[in-house]
């Protein structure tokens, strides 16, 4: 999913505007929002596949621990 435009009210993906629940205080960069979206997509895919691991350190054996 490639983000092409960001405003305080919405971001645009593949020609479709997706509105924020509340307007942003400041506009973030496309690179910053793309990183957030990629990470969220990765988490959703892992949940769909049933994979569980610590998101902070990627340890597959210690789910929910305090790390690093």
LUMDO-443955 format. One record per atom (N, C-alpha, C): residue in three letters; x, y, z. Coordinates in steps of 0.1 Angstrom, whole numbers, padded with zeros to 4 digits, always signed. Example, Ala and Ser with C-alpha at 12.3 -4.5 7.8 and 13.67 -1.06 7.14 Angstrom:
# LUMDO-443955
ALA+0132-0057+0078;ALA+0123-0045+0078;ALA+0132-0033+0078;SER+0128-0022+0071;SER+0137-0011+0071;SER+0129+0000+0079;
//
This chain:
# LUMDO-443955
UNK+0008-0012+0000;UNK+0000+0000+0000;UNK+0009+0012+0000;UNK+0009+0020-0011;UNK+0018+0031-0012;UNK+0010+0044-0010;UNK+0015+0052+0000;UNK+0009+0065+0003;UNK+0015+0075-0007;UNK+0006+0084-0012;UNK+0010+0093-0022;UNK+0009+0108-0018;UNK+0000+0110-0008;UNK-0002+0124-0003;UNK-0007+0124+0011;UNK-0003+0134+0019;UNK-0008+0135+0033;UNK-0012+0150+0036;UNK-0023+0152+0042;UNK-0027+0165+0047;UNK-0031+0163+0062;UNK-0035+0174+0069;UNK-0039+0172+0083;UNK-0052+0164+0084;UNK-0060+0164+0073;UNK-0073+0158+0074;UNK-0073+0143+0068;UNK-0064+0140+0059;UNK-0065+0127+0052;UNK-0051+0124+0046;UNK-0050+0111+0042;UNK-0039+0107+0034;UNK-0044+0099+0022;UNK-0037+0099+0011;UNK-0041+0093-0001;UNK-0033+0080-0004;UNK-0040+0070-0007;UNK-0034+0057-0011;UNK-0041+0052-0023;UNK-0033+0050-0033;UNK-0038+0044-0046;UNK-0050+0052-0051;UNK-0049+0065-0050;UNK-0060+0074-0055;UNK-0072+0075-0046;UNK-0072+0069-0035;UNK-0083+0069-0025;UNK-0079+0077-0013;UNK-0088+0087-0009;UNK-0086+0094+0003;UNK-0091+0087+0015;UNK-0082+0086+0025;UNK-0085+0080+0038;UNK-0084+0090+0049;UNK-0096+0094+0055;UNK-0096+0105+0064;UNK-0092+0100+0078;UNK-0085+0109+0085;UNK-0081+0106+0099;UNK-0093+0108+0108;UNK-0094+0101+0119;UNK-0105+0103+0128;UNK-0106+0117+0133;UNK-0094+0123+0137;UNK-0093+0137+0141;UNK-0082+0143+0132;UNK-0083+0155+0129;UNK-0072+0161+0121;UNK-0058+0161+0129;UNK-0048+0159+0122;UNK-0034+0159+0128;UNK-0031+0173+0132;UNK-0023+0174+0143;UNK-0018+0187+0147;UNK-0008+0193+0137;UNK+0000+0184+0131;UNK+0010+0188+0121;UNK+0010+0177+0111;UNK+0014+0181+0099;UNK+0015+0171+0088;UNK+0028+0164+0090;UNK+0027+0150+0089;UNK+0040+0142+0090;UNK+0044+0139+0076;UNK+0056+0134+0074;UNK+0061+0131+0061;UNK+0055+0118+0056;UNK+0055+0117+0042;UNK+0051+0105+0036;UNK+0059+0093+0041;UNK+0072+0095+0043;UNK+0081+0085+0047;UNK+0077+0080+0061;UNK+0074+0089+0070;UNK+0070+0085+0084;UNK+0057+0077+0084;UNK+0047+0082+0077;UNK+0034+0075+0077;UNK+0036+0062+0069;UNK+0044+0061+0059;UNK+0046+0048+0052;UNK+0052+0038+0061;UNK+0061+0042+0070;UNK+0068+0033+0079;UNK+0057+0028+0089;UNK+0049+0037+0094;UNK+0038+0033+0103;UNK+0029+0023+0097;UNK+0025+0026+0084;UNK+0015+0017+0077;UNK+0022+0003+0074;UNK+0034+0003+0070;UNK+0041-0009+0067;UNK+0042-0018+0080;UNK+0045-0012+0091;UNK+0046-0019+0104;UNK+0033-0025+0108;UNK+0022-0017+0106;UNK+0009-0021+0110;UNK+0004-0033+0101;UNK+0007-0032+0088;UNK+0004-0042+0079;UNK+0011-0055+0082;UNK+0024-0054+0086;UNK+0032-0066+0090;UNK+0026-0073+0103;UNK+0022-0065+0112;UNK+0015-0070+0125;UNK+0002-0077+0121;UNK-0006-0071+0113;UNK-0019-0077+0109;UNK-0017-0090+0102;UNK-0007-0090+0093;UNK-0004-0103+0086;UNK+0001-0114+0095;UNK+0009-0110+0105;UNK+0014-0120+0114;UNK+0002-0126+0123;UNK-0007-0117+0127;UNK-0018-0121+0135;UNK-0027-0130+0127;UNK-0029-0127+0114;UNK-0037-0136+0105;UNK-0031-0149+0104;UNK-0018-0150+0103;UNK-0010-0163+0101;UNK-0009-0170+0114;UNK-0013-0164+0125;UNK-0012-0170+0138;UNK+0002-0170+0144;UNK+0011-0162+0139;UNK+0025-0161+0144;UNK+0025-0151+0156;UNK+0031-0155+0167;UNK+0032-0147+0178;UNK+0047-0145+0182;UNK+0051-0133+0184;UNK+0065-0130+0188;UNK+0065-0116+0195;UNK+0075-0113+0202;UNK+0077-0100+0209;UNK+0079-0090+0197;UNK+0071-0080+0197;UNK+0073-0070+0186;UNK+0085-0061+0188;UNK+0090-0060+0200;UNK+0101-0051+0203;UNK+0114-0058+0199;UNK+0116-0071+0203;UNK+0129-0077+0200;UNK+0128-0090+0191;UNK+0116-0093+0186;UNK+0114-0104+0177;UNK+0116-0117+0183;UNK+0117-0118+0196;UNK+0119-0131+0203;UNK+0106-0139+0202;UNK+0106-0151+0197;UNK+0095-0159+0195;UNK+0092-0168+0207;UNK+0100-0168+0217;UNK+0099-0176+0229;UNK+0093-0169+0241;UNK+0095-0156+0241;UNK+0091-0149+0253;UNK+0080-0138+0250;UNK+0068-0143+0248;UNK+0057-0134+0244;UNK+0053-0126+0256;UNK+0051-0113+0254;UNK+0047-0104+0265;UNK+0057-0100+0276;UNK+0069-0103+0274;UNK+0079-0100+0284;UNK+0084-0085+0283;UNK+0090-0080+0293;UNK+0097-0067+0292;UNK+0111-0069+0287;UNK+0113-0063+0276;UNK+0127-0065+0270;UNK+0134-0052+0267;UNK+0146-0054+0264;UNK+0156-0044+0260;UNK+0154-0031+0268;
//
